[in-house]
Amino acid sequence: MSEIICVTNRRLCSDLLRQVTAVAAAHPHSIVLREKDLPEADYARLAAEVMAVCRTYGTPCTLHSFPETAQRLGAKRIHLPLPQLRELPEAQKHRFAVIGVSVHSVQEAQEAQALGAAYLTAGHIFATDCKKGLPGRGLDFLREVCGAVDIPVYAIGGITPERMPDIRRSGAAGACVMSGLMQCTDAGAYLDAFEVK
């Protein structure tokens, strides 16, 4: 199983569905369909297509930000910002097998775990174009988050294959990649480059 979660961004590729198909065929740990800026109806249509692609390749698909839509589509995995998880009713939480949460501090990590998160994405670790002008929180931050919780933590922000050994040494289960997987021409080779030998 790959240590890499693919996070989508349709603005980084010419054809999102084609890119997701190539990535799903390479079997990352999962694909998070982020596209949270879409109107919910548009997101639902795209999510149905992406879920079908992921089913074809046996790659876990995680929807993002729209729990009601995820439930309607039968999705068992959802990724939420912490404020959304705080508001999610307990009954709704139990309809998902996996809830992932984005966190930006040790305190948020502990809260997310207490609220039922199955895994965390912690970031941003390194400087990244997604957060222009903001310095990364660094490996010490990642180490602190990993040490503060009992659930898997995935680093996010500025992740490259060269940084993966340090990320693993910090205690992370793996990392999230957006730009590289949205823009690469060979997803299998790209994912292989991340595997720590």
C-alpha positions in Angstrom: 0.0 0.0 0.0 1.4 3.4 -1.0 2.1 6.0 1.8 0.8 8.8 -0.5 -2.7 10.3 -0.4 -3.5 12.1 -3.7 -5.4 15.4 -3.2 -7.1 16.6 -6.3 -7.0 20.1 -7.8 -8.7 20.4 -11.2 -7.0 23.7 -11.9 -3.6 21.9 -12.1 -4.5 19.6 -15.0 -6.2 19.8 -18.3 -8.6 16.9 -17.7 -9.2 16.0 -14.0 -11.1 12.7 -14.7 -8.3 11.5 -17.0 -5.6 12.4 -14.4 -7.6 10.8 -11.6 -7.9 7.6 -13.7 -4.1 7.5 -14.2 -3.5 8.1 -10.5 -6.2 5.5 -9.3 -4.6 2.9 -11.6 -1.3 3.5 -9.8 -2.9 2.7 -6.4 -2.1 5.6 -4.0 -3.2 5.1 -0.4 -6.4 7.0 -1.3 -7.6 9.9 -3.5 -9.2 12.9 -1.8 -11.6 14.7 -4.2 -11.0 18.1 -2.7 -12.6 20.5 -5.2 -14.5 22.2 -2.3 -14.9 25.4 -4.2 -17.4 23.8 -6.6 -21.1 24.3 -6.0 -22.4 21.3 -4.2 -24.5 20.0 -7.1 -21.4 20.2 -9.4 -19.3 18.5 -6.8 -21.8 15.7 -6.5 -21.8 15.0 -10.2 -18.0 15.0 -10.3 -17.8 12.9 -7.2 -20.0 10.2 -8.7 -17.6 9.9 -11.7 -14.5 9.9 -9.5 -16.0 7.3 -7.2 -16.7 5.0 -10.2 -13.1 5.4 -11.4 -11.8 4.6 -8.0 -14.0 1.5 -7.7 -12.7 0.2 -11.0 -9.1 0.3 -9.7 -9.8 -0.6 -6.1 -8.4 2.7 -4.9 -10.1 4.2 -1.9 -12.0 7.5 -2.7 -12.4 10.1 0.0 -14.9 12.9 -0.6 -14.4 16.4 0.9 -16.5 19.1 2.7 -20.0 17.9 1.7 -21.1 15.1 4.1 -24.7 15.1 3.0 -23.7 14.6 -0.6 -21.2 12.0 0.4 -23.9 10.0 2.2 -26.3 10.3 -0.7 -23.6 8.9 -3.0 -22.9 6.0 -0.6 -19.4 7.2 0.2 -17.8 5.7 3.3 -14.9 8.1 3.5 -15.0 11.9 4.1 -12.3 14.5 4.8 -13.4 17.6 6.7 -11.9 20.8 8.1 -12.0 20.7 11.9 -14.7 23.3 12.2 -17.0 21.1 10.1 -16.2 18.1 12.2 -17.1 20.0 15.3 -20.6 20.7 13.8 -21.2 17.1 12.4 -23.9 15.3 14.4 -22.8 12.0 16.0 -25.4 10.1 14.0 -23.9 11.4 10.8 -20.4 10.6 11.9 -21.3 7.0 12.3 -22.4 6.7 8.7 -18.8 7.0 7.6 -16.2 4.3 8.0 -13.3 6.8 7.8 -13.2 10.5 8.7 -10.1 12.5 7.9 -9.4 15.9 9.3 -7.0 18.8 8.4 -5.2 20.2 11.4 -2.7 23.0 12.0 -1.7 22.6 15.6 -1.2 20.0 18.3 -4.3 21.1 20.1 -6.4 20.7 16.9 -4.9 17.3 16.3 -5.9 16.1 19.8 -9.4 17.6 19.4 -9.9 16.0 16.0 -8.9 12.6 17.5 -11.3 13.1 20.4 -14.1 13.9 17.9 -13.6 10.7 16.0 -11.1 11.4 13.3 -9.5 8.2 11.8 -6.5 10.0 10.4 -5.1 13.6 10.2 -3.4 15.7 7.6 -1.0 18.1 9.3 0.4 21.1 7.6 1.6 22.8 5.8 5.0 21.3 6.6 7.1 22.9 3.9 6.6 26.1 1.9 4.2 25.5 -1.0 2.6 27.4 -3.9 -0.8 26.5 -2.3 0.1 28.8 0.7 2.2 31.5 -1.1 4.2 33.6 1.2 3.6 31.5 4.3 6.6 29.6 5.8 6.1 25.9 6.4 5.5 24.7 10.0 8.4 22.3 9.6 9.4 18.8 10.7 9.4 19.6 14.4 5.7 20.6 14.2 5.0 17.3 12.4 6.9 15.4 15.0 4.9 17.1 17.8 1.6 16.3 16.1 2.5 12.7 15.5 3.5 12.3 19.1 0.3 13.8 20.5 -2.2 11.4 18.9 -2.7 7.7 18.3 -4.1 7.9 14.8 -2.2 8.1 11.5 -0.9 11.5 10.5 -0.1 12.5 6.9 2.1 15.5 6.2 0.8 18.0 3.7 2.4 21.0 2.0 5.5 21.1 -0.2 5.9 17.3 -0.3 8.6 15.8 -2.6 10.1 12.3 -2.8 13.4 13.7 -1.4 11.6 14.8 1.8 9.9 11.5 2.4 12.6 9.9 4.6 12.5 12.9 7.0 8.7 12.8 7.0 8.7 9.1 8.0 11.4 9.7 10.6 9.1 12.3 12.1 6.5 9.6 12.8 4.1 10.3 10.0 2.3 7.4 8.3 2.8 9.1 4.9 2.1 12.3 3.1 -0.4 14.1 0.8 0.5 15.2 -2.7 -1.4 17.6 -4.9 0.6 19.3 -7.6 3.0 16.4 -8.4 0.1 13.9 -9.0 -2.1 16.4 -10.8 0.7 17.3 -13.2 2.8 14.1 -13.7 2.7 12.1 -16.9 3.5 8.7 -15.2 1.6 8.4 -11.9 3.1 4.9 -11.1 6.7 6.1 -11.5 5.9 9.2 -9.5 4.4 7.3 -6.6 7.3 4.8 -6.7 9.7 7.6 -6.1 8.1 8.3 -2.7 8.5 4.8 -1.3 11.1 4.8 1.4 13.5 1.9 0.8 
